[in-house]
Amino acid sequence: MSDPRHLPSEEELKKAGDCNVLDSQGNEVQFSSIYSANKTIIVFIRHFFCGEYVAALANIPKDKLDSSNVKVVVVGCGDWQAIKGSGYAALTNLQGDIFTDPTRNLYRALGMNIENLETTPSGEKKRSYIKKSTVSGILSSVWNGPLKNPNLLGKQGNISQLGGEFVFGPGNVCSFASRMQHTEDHVEVDDLLKAAGVSGS
């Protein structure tokens, strides 16, 4: 198994940078343009009904990011219609940009090839963003997802697709990478901010 934290090669960076994602209006955006001018934390999520981690990102003080000239961007793999309105942006309160890669070509280009529904393995410490009660976390995901937004059913993306966290830019460089190995394997928010050089982290 390759190291889930290996940095993309120059060839992988170019391939990923040339991929297109969709914005909240369905417009194509070249991936590399997202981080061309700023250091950017880019979080790839599993699907648009999974919001605990992004809700934690939404709690990062804006002035903390601004003072370090760092922005936060989220990429999903569902339909672009699931982002705005009563969709994912409202569910998570994230103020940053949200894009989607329904083809999952970008996920593949950056080595996010794992699909599973496994939770934190026995003996491994759960991440702090995970709700203490797995049952309450599941119920919350169900309520805030398909029950609260039934019109988004089928638009959330592949629920078994695992994501990851990266720090890109400015320019076509990547200074941090972490690819999920199970469904609760996002990097701790404080560690991600440190990796991006956010002051005070």
Secondary structure, DSSP 4 states (H G I P E B T S, - for coil): ---TTPPPPHHHHHHHHT-EEE-TTS-EEEHHHHSSSSEEEEEE-S-TT--HHHHHHHTS-HHHHHHTTEEEEEEESS-GGGTSTTSHHHHHT--S-EEE-TT-HHHHHTT---B----SPTTSPPPTTS-S-HHHHHHHHHIIIIIT-GGGTT-S--TTB--EEEEE-SSS-EEEEEE-SSTT-PPPHHHHHHHTT-TT-
